[in-house]
Amino acid sequence: MNLSRAKENGVTFFWEQKETVRRNDPVFYNPRMQFNRDVSVAVVNAYFSSPFTVGLPLAGSGVRGLRMAKECARVEHISMNDHNPVFVTSVKQSIKENKFALKQFSLSSVDANEFLLASKGFDYVDIDPFGSPNQFLGAALSRTRRGGIVAVTATDTSALCGTYRDACKRKYWANPLHDEEMHEIGLRILVRKVQLLGAQFDKALTPVLSYTLDHYMRGFFRFETGKKKVDAILEQHQLYEKNGKQYGPIWTGPLKDAALIAKIDHPRTEFQFLKNELDVVGYYDTHTLASELKTGEPIKIDVLLAALKNKGFLASRTHFCLSAIKTTASRTVVEKIIRGNP
């Protein structure tokens, strides 16, 4: 098999390049997910203050692990696995190309759950599959060490965002919303599902960063133990009411650790909004409101934000929708401002 040479953020690696990506393609690499990996590196650098270990059961091309070896000064050991026959050979070639020490890595090519369950555990575990992460969550949670982080990606956004309502109920045990707020409610459904799986074993999973972008949803969870901590999390699982209907249950707590995320920077607009985003449930899309209120052109977001802050409310942009705002004000207050009746 001929592997192509590629680079990402200064790391050279090898993969089989194809025009279309499929689930079972060997040595899978998706360049559209570079931001995903950028954030992974940034989170572990901000979170871990002492040497830590990494477990990547679905490593694909291995670029995430290679980048951590290069960019994370405190990483002690990286275990990478992918269930295809050329993975180990290709990643060894990448390790040699980058002049990394081979002893810093453990490489295998087995089933992801087998890889996790056979291990002694890791400080950081990253689940980044095609589709739902459900089949990997049990093993991942059992092998994340106390005080560590488990990162979870879901790409089955059609279920989480309500296009396939029954699929969401089966996979995530919640009733999804399908309108302009579906991305946030879907993310909060995913967070709750991960938390429920940990709760049954008295494991508390608190988001240090959660977001949705492009075709996926992503959460980084601080891993702690204790019945009281779990109970505190479960108290924040509630239904979301809108237009007389109920959705969820969802996680209604914070989606990020503001102090931790303040240490991270990235030029992408969505991340800047995420970093400064007000952590309340729900948002108002100015385009949707303009249509519903029949006001013509949507109000300029800066004008709306300024008017809300002048009234003493908190308000911010949101990464969930670039034409929307989050605020502590009620919809009635927002509507009055848009109608020009402050």
C-alpha positions as CSV (number, residue, x, y, z in Angstrom):
1,M,0.0,0.0,0.0
2,N,1.3,3.5,-1.0
3,L,0.9,6.0,1.8
4,S,0.9,9.8,1.2
5,R,3.1,12.1,3.3
6,A,1.2,15.0,4.9
7,K,1.9,17.7,7.5
8,E,-0.2,19.2,10.3
9,N,1.1,21.9,12.6
10,G,4.7,20.9,12.0
11,V,4.2,17.1,12.4
12,T,4.8,14.8,9.4
13,F,2.7,11.7,9.1
14,F,1.6,9.1,6.5
15,W,-1.9,8.2,5.4
16,E,-3.8,6.8,2.4
17,Q,-5.4,9.8,0.7
18,K,-8.8,9.3,-0.9
19,E,-11.4,11.7,-2.3
20,T,-14.2,10.4,-0.1
21,V,-13.8,9.1,3.4
22,R,-15.4,5.9,4.6
23,R,-15.6,4.3,8.0
24,N,-13.3,1.4,7.2
25,D,-10.7,3.3,5.1
26,P,-7.2,2.3,6.3
27,V,-5.1,4.9,8.1
28,F,-7.9,7.4,8.2
29,Y,-7.2,11.2,8.2
30,N,-9.7,14.0,8.0
31,P,-8.1,17.4,7.5
32,R,-11.4,19.1,8.4
33,M,-10.9,17.9,11.9
34,Q,-7.7,19.8,12.5
35,F,-9.5,22.3,14.8
36,N,-10.7,19.3,16.8
37,R,-7.1,18.2,17.3
38,D,-5.9,21.8,17.9
39,V,-8.4,22.1,20.8
40,S,-7.4,18.6,22.2
41,V,-3.8,19.7,22.4
42,A,-4.7,23.0,24.0
43,V,-7.0,21.5,26.6
44,V,-4.5,18.9,27.9
45,N,-1.7,21.6,28.0
46,A,-4.0,23.8,30.0
47,Y,-5.3,21.1,32.3
48,F,-2.4,18.8,33.2
49,S,0.3,20.4,35.4
50,S,2.3,17.2,35.9
51,P,3.3,14.2,33.6
52,F,0.3,12.5,32.1
53,T,-0.5,9.5,29.9
54,V,-2.7,9.4,26.7
55,G,-4.9,6.6,25.4
56,L,-6.1,6.9,21.8
57,P,-8.2,3.8,20.9
58,L,-9.4,5.1,17.5
59,A,-6.1,6.8,16.4
60,G,-6.7,6.7,12.6
61,S,-3.5,8.2,11.0
62,G,-2.0,8.8,14.5
63,V,-1.7,12.5,13.9
64,R,-3.4,13.4,17.2
65,G,-0.9,11.4,19.2
66,L,2.0,12.6,17.1
67,R,1.0,16.2,17.7
68,M,0.7,15.6,21.4
69,A,4.2,14.2,21.4
70,K,5.5,17.4,19.8
71,E,3.3,20.0,21.4
72,C,2.6,18.7,25.0
73,A,5.7,19.1,27.1
74,R,4.3,17.1,30.0
75,V,3.1,14.1,28.1
76,E,4.8,11.0,29.5
77,H,3.5,8.2,27.3
78,I,1.1,7.8,24.4
79,S,-0.7,4.6,23.6
80,M,-2.3,4.5,20.1
81,N,-4.5,1.9,18.6
82,D,-6.5,1.5,15.4
83,H,-8.1,-1.6,14.1
84,N,-6.5,-1.9,10.6
85,P,-3.5,-3.9,9.5
86,V,-1.3,-1.1,8.3
87,F,-1.7,1.2,11.3
88,V,1.3,0.1,13.3
89,T,3.6,0.2,10.3
90,S,2.5,3.6,9.1
91,V,2.8,5.2,12.6
92,K,6.2,3.8,13.2
93,Q,7.2,5.4,9.9
94,S,5.7,8.7,11.1
95,I,7.5,8.4,14.5
96,K,10.8,7.8,12.7
97,E,10.2,10.7,10.3
98,N,9.6,13.1,13.2
99,K,12.6,11.8,15.2
100,F,10.4,11.0,18.2
101,A,11.6,8.3,20.7
102,L,9.8,5.1,19.9
103,K,9.7,4.2,23.6
104,Q,7.4,7.1,24.2
105,F,4.7,5.2,22.3
106,S,2.8,2.0,22.5
107,L,1.2,0.9,19.3
108,S,-1.5,-1.8,18.6
109,S,-4.1,-2.8,16.0
110,V,-7.0,-4.4,17.9
111,D,-10.6,-3.6,18.6
112,A,-10.9,-0.2,20.4
113,N,-12.7,-1.7,23.5
114,E,-10.2,-4.5,23.7
115,F,-7.4,-1.9,23.7
116,L,-8.9,0.0,26.5
117,L,-9.9,-2.9,28.7
118,A,-6.5,-4.5,28.4
119,S,-4.8,-1.3,29.6
120,K,-4.1,-0.2,33.2
121,G,-5.8,3.1,32.4
122,F,-4.8,6.6,31.2
123,D,-5.0,10.2,32.4
124,Y,-6.4,11.3,29.0
125,V,-8.7,9.1,26.8
126,D,-10.0,10.4,23.5
127,I,-13.0,8.8,21.8
128,D,-13.3,10.2,18.3
129,P,-15.3,7.8,16.1
130,F,-17.6,7.9,13.1
131,G,-21.2,8.3,14.2
132,S,-22.2,7.7,17.8
133,P,-19.5,7.1,20.6
134,N,-21.9,4.9,22.5
135,Q,-20.2,1.6,21.9
136,F,-16.9,2.9,23.3
137,L,-18.1,4.9,26.3
138,G,-18.2,2.1,28.8
139,A,-14.7,1.0,28.2
140,A,-13.4,4.6,28.0
141,L,-15.0,5.5,31.3
142,S,-13.6,2.4,33.0
143,R,-10.1,3.3,31.9
144,T,-9.9,7.0,32.6
145,R,-8.0,7.7,35.8
146,R,-9.5,9.8,38.6
147,G,-8.6,13.4,38.0
148,G,-8.1,12.8,34.3
149,I,-10.1,13.8,31.2
150,V,-12.2,11.8,28.8
151,A,-12.9,13.5,25.5
152,V,-15.9,12.4,23.5
153,T,-16.9,13.2,19.9
154,A,-20.3,12.4,18.2
155,T,-20.8,12.9,14.5
156,D,-24.4,11.5,14.4
157,T,-25.7,15.0,14.7
158,S,-28.9,14.2,12.7
159,A,-30.0,12.2,15.7
160,L,-28.9,14.7,18.3
161,C,-30.4,17.6,16.4
162,G,-33.8,16.0,16.0
163,T,-33.8,15.0,12.3
164,Y,-34.2,11.4,13.5
165,R,-36.1,11.9,16.8
166,D,-36.5,8.1,17.5
167,A,-32.8,7.5,16.9
168,C,-32.0,10.1,19.5
169,K,-34.4,8.5,22.0
170,R,-32.8,5.1,21.5
171,K,-29.2,6.2,21.5
172,Y,-29.2,9.2,23.9
173,W,-32.4,8.6,26.0
174,A,-33.8,12.1,25.3
175,N,-36.3,13.9,23.1
176,P,-34.4,16.2,20.7
177,L,-35.3,19.7,19.5
178,H,-35.3,20.4,15.8
179,D,-35.1,24.2,15.3
180,E,-32.6,27.0,15.5
181,E,-31.5,25.9,19.0
182,M,-31.0,22.3,18.1
183,H,-27.2,22.4,18.2
184,E,-27.0,23.4,21.8
185,I,-29.8,21.2,23.0
186,G,-28.2,18.3,21.1
187,L,-24.8,18.9,22.7
188,R,-26.5,19.1,26.2
189,I,-28.2,15.7,25.4
190,L,-24.8,14.2,24.6
191,V,-23.2,15.6,27.8
192,R,-26.0,14.1,29.9
193,K,-25.7,10.7,28.3
194,V,-22.0,10.5,29.1
195,Q,-22.7,11.6,32.6
196,L,-25.4,9.0,33.1
197,L,-23.1,6.2,32.1
198,G,-20.5,7.4,34.6
199,A,-23.1,8.0,37.4
200,Q,-24.1,4.3,37.7
201,F,-20.5,3.6,38.9
202,D,-20.3,6.8,41.2
203,K,-18.2,8.5,38.6
204,A,-18.8,12.3,38.2
205,L,-18.1,13.8,34.7
206,T,-18.1,17.5,34.6
207,P,-17.5,19.3,31.2
208,V,-14.4,21.5,31.1
209,L,-15.1,22.3,27.5
210,S,-18.0,21.4,25.2
211,Y,-18.8,22.7,21.8
212,T,-20.4,21.9,18.4
213,L,-18.9,22.7,15.1
214,D,-19.3,21.7,11.4
215,H,-20.5,18.1,11.5
216,Y,-19.7,17.0,15.1
217,M,-20.2,17.6,18.8
218,R,-17.4,17.4,21.3
219,G,-17.0,17.3,25.1
220,F,-14.0,17.1,27.4
221,F,-15.0,15.8,30.9
222,R,-13.1,16.1,34.2
223,F,-13.2,12.6,35.8
224,E,-13.9,12.4,39.5
225,T,-15.5,9.9,41.9
226,G,-17.9,10.3,44.8
227,K,-21.6,9.9,45.3
228,K,-22.2,13.5,46.4
229,K,-20.5,14.8,43.2
230,V,-22.6,12.5,41.1
231,D,-25.8,13.6,42.8
232,A,-24.9,17.2,42.2
233,I,-24.5,16.5,38.5
234,L,-27.8,14.5,38.3
235,E,-29.7,17.5,39.9
236,Q,-28.7,19.5,36.8
237,H,-30.4,17.1,34.4
238,Q,-33.7,18.8,33.5
239,L,-36.3,19.1,30.7
240,Y,-36.1,22.1,28.4
241,E,-39.4,23.8,27.7
242,K,-40.1,25.7,24.6
243,N,-43.4,26.7,23.0
244,G,-45.4,24.5,25.4
245,K,-43.4,21.4,24.7
246,Q,-40.7,19.6,26.6
247,Y,-37.3,18.4,25.2
248,G,-34.5,16.5,26.7
249,P,-33.7,15.8,29.5
250,I,-30.5,17.8,29.1
251,W,-27.5,18.9,31.1
252,T,-28.3,22.4,32.3
253,G,-25.0,23.1,34.0
254,P,-22.0,25.0,32.6
255,L,-20.6,23.7,29.3
256,K,-17.0,24.9,30.1
257,D,-14.6,25.7,32.9
258,A,-14.1,29.4,32.2
259,A,-10.8,29.6,34.2
260,L,-9.3,26.7,32.2
261,I,-10.5,27.9,28.8
262,A,-9.2,31.4,29.5
263,K,-5.7,29.8,29.2
264,I,-6.5,28.7,25.6
265,D,-6.4,30.8,22.5
266,H,-7.3,30.0,18.9
267,P,-7.9,32.4,16.0
268,R,-11.1,30.7,14.7
269,T,-14.1,33.0,15.2
270,E,-16.3,30.3,16.7
271,F,-13.7,29.6,19.4
272,Q,-13.4,33.3,20.3
273,F,-17.2,33.3,20.7
274,L,-17.1,30.1,22.7
275,K,-14.4,31.4,25.0
276,N,-16.5,34.5,25.9
277,E,-19.9,32.9,25.7
278,L,-22.4,33.4,28.4
279,D,-23.1,30.0,30.0
280,V,-26.9,29.9,30.1
281,V,-29.2,27.4,28.4
282,G,-30.6,28.5,25.0
283,Y,-30.1,31.5,22.7
284,Y,-31.9,33.9,20.4
285,D,-31.3,33.8,16.7
286,T,-31.8,37.3,15.3
287,H,-32.8,36.0,11.8
288,T,-35.5,33.7,13.3
289,L,-36.8,36.6,15.5
290,A,-36.9,38.9,12.5
291,S,-39.0,36.4,10.6
292,E,-41.3,35.6,13.5
293,L,-41.8,39.3,14.4
294,K,-42.0,40.4,10.8
295,T,-39.6,43.3,11.4
296,G,-37.8,43.0,8.0
297,E,-34.0,43.0,8.3
298,P,-32.6,41.4,11.5
299,I,-31.4,43.7,14.2
300,K,-27.6,44.1,14.2
301,I,-26.1,41.9,16.9
302,D,-23.9,44.6,18.3
303,V,-26.9,46.9,18.7
304,L,-28.9,44.2,20.4
305,L,-26.0,43.3,22.8
306,A,-25.5,46.9,23.7
307,A,-29.2,47.5,24.4
308,L,-29.3,44.5,26.6
309,K,-26.2,45.4,28.6
310,N,-27.5,49.0,29.0
311,K,-30.6,47.5,30.7
312,G,-28.4,45.6,33.1
313,F,-28.6,42.1,31.5
314,L,-25.7,39.8,30.6
315,A,-25.3,39.0,26.9
316,S,-22.8,37.6,24.5
317,R,-22.3,36.1,21.1
318,T,-22.5,32.3,20.8
319,H,-20.5,29.7,18.8
320,F,-23.7,27.7,18.3
321,C,-25.1,30.2,15.8
322,L,-23.2,33.2,14.4
323,S,-26.4,35.2,14.0
324,A,-27.5,34.6,17.6
325,I,-27.0,35.9,21.1
326,K,-27.1,34.4,24.7
327,T,-28.6,36.6,27.4
328,T,-30.1,36.6,30.9
329,A,-32.9,38.7,29.6
330,S,-36.3,37.2,28.8
331,R,-37.7,36.8,25.3
332,T,-40.1,39.6,26.0
333,V,-37.3,42.0,26.7
334,V,-35.4,40.9,23.6
335,E,-38.6,41.4,21.5
336,K,-39.2,44.9,22.8
337,I,-35.7,45.9,21.9
338,I,-36.0,44.5,18.4
339,R,-39.4,46.2,17.9
340,G,-37.8,49.5,18.9
341,N,-39.8,49.7,22.2
342,P,-37.1,49.5,24.9
